[in-house]
Amino acid sequence: MALPSGQPDTTPFAAVSGDRLYVTIWGSSSCRALPVALKVENQHEVDLGLWQSGGVTCTADLAANTVSLPLDPATVDLTAPVTVHLSGLSSPLPDATARPVG
């Protein structure tokens, strides 16, 4: 079986399972994007503030980094898709839509 050619899909991915938000972001394995703040905009929209760890020199590889954060069911509708705005990095990332799983 041959591997697909080209680059992997590096679009940010998000999902909601139970009362947890899971977000996968691609980047350098030595300079991972780490969450610093989660702000609820409304019951279907959150802003995840990120900080790039590692310093000024990063490896030129491509690795997935998944973070898990708690969501409060009193402020976020866990039964419907949630738009996740990813902010705080020098290179902007597209929003991700977290759909409930499981």
Secondary structure as UniProt FT lines:
FT   STRAND          13..17
FT   TURN            18..19
FT   STRAND          20..27
FT   TURN            29..30
FT   STRAND          33..42
FT   TURN            43..44
FT   STRAND          45..52
FT   STRAND          63..70
FT   TURN            73..75
FT   TURN            78..79
FT   STRAND          82..87
FT   STRAND          96..100
//
